[in-house]
Amino acid sequence: MRAGETNEDATALALAALGWTVSDAARAHRLLDMTGLTPADLRARAGEPSVLAAVLGFLEAYEPDLVACAEAIGSRPAALVAARERLERA
């Protein structure tokens, strides 16, 4: 993250990434399988830093998805990685 960026910036970026991730049923299912979250967990806890960091970590673990997500939401892969790091410290 650049100097001056906040947890709110990281949260907004992660929420956009979450929306992109769950827009594809197969990818959403893989997210749930890999994180251990249930659909109810995801709905109830979507704004929590730990859940958002897990979503970004999921994308980071598969570079093609990380790159595609960043392009789709108008960001950079490195910004998504930095957002995960910031959310993990929140």
Secondary structure, 3 states (H helix, E strand, C coil): CCCCCCHHHHHHHHHHHHHHHHCCHHHHHHHHHHHCCCHHHHHHHCCCHHHHHHHHHHHHCCHHHHHHHHHHHCCCHHHHHHHHHHHHHC
